């Protein structure tokens, strides 16, 4: 995360290479792993459909990259209407078998993740815009399979209930919420990232505070999907 050029080359350049190969080989369908992170800042009190602007959150490099790739897909769809393009936009993906990798990815090696084994998080930062959605990896895989084997086109939100709030997390892990303002969250992320204490830069905080809640009604209706 400290080398933005490498991230961009992988996320955007790598996707460009795959898209070009699909077109050259005349592959009939392309299913792209997008994300809730592709969306512009949106509401936290009601879900949005796939029509919400997919222009990203500018302060997040991850979000900018996702938006850039989806803009490329828009162009490809215009130039190659016979190519069936599907874009999956899941919330946070979790599964028990990947718990170690996920904790290192978001928290780094110094976080006291062993407390989770005992179902404990003593303090949970609380902010009214820290409301996010998650989905189990098995359910995401099911959606991908249905998209590949079916005839669907376009974007699909993938999210499960309930919405993850600080209060819900604190209750589940027997902890307490601590109100924290957005500027402090950004500063804490920025300082600890620069110090290489954890891998999440301030852009991820910006993303968490701004991405909208999603409705999965289209996936349920057109893919027969349910989390």
Buried (B, 14 or more C-beta within 10 A) or exposed (E): BEEEEEBBEEBBEEBBEEBEEBBEEEEEBBBBBBBBBBBBBBEBEEBBEBEBEBBBBBBBBBBBBBBBBBBBBEEBBEEBEEBBBBBBBBBBBBBEEEEEEBBBEEBBEEBEBEEEEEEEBEEBBBBEBBBBBBBBBEBBEBBBEBBEEBEBBEBBBBBBEEBBBBEBBBEEBEBEBEEBEBEEBBEBBBEBBEEEEBBBBBBBBBBBBBBBBBBBEBBBEBBEBEB
